[in-house]
Amino acid sequence: MIPRLVVAYDFSDPARRAFELGVFMGRQLDAEVHVVTVLDPGSAGAPGAEQELRDLRQLLEMKTCGTVKTDDVDIKCHALSGHPAEAIVSMAREIDAPLIICGTTGKGAVARTLLGSVSHELVHKSGAIVMSVP
């Protein structure tokens, strides 16, 4: 089955919906829910980056775990630094999670080509099932 799943969270409305789906699925599957947010790679080596990661993790906990009843689902929050898709894939592989849930902004093909898309990269790089929530 699916003992663990990863929810990519960037504080957007689609990410919030992905988190809600992740909690629902975590309850249904009795799976650990790992919520991951990623700090911009440009900030990773800067002075104060460790504190920024701690602050980001605390904000993530407030926006996710702090908003749902968690006594029947195991939610773990992670703040990482680096390229978002690579960091999320790395976390999923590290914990052996066969499912990644992410929000998508629904960008068209031109915007996706110019700007890239984390959800698109997750589908192509992760080797896991990727659910994209609008």
BELBEL-V45717 format. One record per residue. N is the residue number from 1. D_FIRST is the distance of its C-alpha to the first C-alpha in Angstrom with 1 decimal. Layout:
# BELBEL-V45717
n=N d_first=D_FIRST
n=N d_first=D_FIRST
This chain:
# BELBEL-V45717
n=1 d_first=0.0
n=2 d_first=3.8
n=3 d_first=6.2
n=4 d_first=9.1
n=5 d_first=10.8
n=6 d_first=14.4
n=7 d_first=17.1
n=8 d_first=20.3
n=9 d_first=23.3
n=10 d_first=26.9
n=11 d_first=28.5
n=12 d_first=29.0
n=13 d_first=28.5
n=14 d_first=25.6
n=15 d_first=23.9
n=16 d_first=24.4
n=17 d_first=22.8
n=18 d_first=19.8
n=19 d_first=19.7
n=20 d_first=20.0
n=21 d_first=17.1
n=22 d_first=15.0
n=23 d_first=16.1
n=24 d_first=15.5
n=25 d_first=11.8
n=26 d_first=11.6
n=27 d_first=13.2
n=28 d_first=11.3
n=29 d_first=7.8
n=30 d_first=9.7
n=31 d_first=9.0
n=32 d_first=12.0
n=33 d_first=14.0
n=34 d_first=16.2
n=35 d_first=19.2
n=36 d_first=21.2
n=37 d_first=24.8
n=38 d_first=27.1
n=39 d_first=30.8
n=40 d_first=33.1
n=41 d_first=33.6
n=42 d_first=37.4
n=43 d_first=37.2
n=44 d_first=35.2
n=45 d_first=38.4
n=46 d_first=40.7
n=47 d_first=42.3
n=48 d_first=40.4
n=49 d_first=37.0
n=50 d_first=35.4
n=51 d_first=36.7
n=52 d_first=35.6
n=53 d_first=32.0
n=54 d_first=32.3
n=55 d_first=33.7
n=56 d_first=31.1
n=57 d_first=28.3
n=58 d_first=30.3
n=59 d_first=30.8
n=60 d_first=27.0
n=61 d_first=26.4
n=62 d_first=29.2
n=63 d_first=28.0
n=64 d_first=24.3
n=65 d_first=23.8
n=66 d_first=27.4
n=67 d_first=26.9
n=68 d_first=24.1
n=69 d_first=23.6
n=70 d_first=21.2
n=71 d_first=21.4
n=72 d_first=18.2
n=73 d_first=16.1
n=74 d_first=16.3
n=75 d_first=17.8
n=76 d_first=19.3
n=77 d_first=21.9
n=78 d_first=22.9
n=79 d_first=26.2
n=80 d_first=26.6
n=81 d_first=29.5
n=82 d_first=29.8
n=83 d_first=29.0
n=84 d_first=26.3
n=85 d_first=24.0
n=86 d_first=24.4
n=87 d_first=23.8
n=88 d_first=20.6
n=89 d_first=19.2
n=90 d_first=20.4
n=91 d_first=18.7
n=92 d_first=15.3
n=93 d_first=16.0
n=94 d_first=17.4
n=95 d_first=14.5
n=96 d_first=11.9
n=97 d_first=10.4
n=98 d_first=8.9
n=99 d_first=10.4
n=100 d_first=14.0
n=101 d_first=15.9
n=102 d_first=19.7
n=103 d_first=22.8
n=104 d_first=25.3
n=105 d_first=29.0
n=106 d_first=29.4
n=107 d_first=32.0
n=108 d_first=33.7
n=109 d_first=33.9
n=110 d_first=37.0
n=111 d_first=35.8
n=112 d_first=32.5
n=113 d_first=34.7
n=114 d_first=37.1
n=115 d_first=34.9
n=116 d_first=31.5
n=117 d_first=28.2
n=118 d_first=25.4
n=119 d_first=22.9
n=120 d_first=24.4
n=121 d_first=24.2
n=122 d_first=20.6
n=123 d_first=19.8
n=124 d_first=22.0
n=125 d_first=21.4
n=126 d_first=17.9
n=127 d_first=16.0
n=128 d_first=13.0
n=129 d_first=12.3
n=130 d_first=15.2
n=131 d_first=16.0
n=132 d_first=19.7
n=133 d_first=21.3
n=134 d_first=25.1
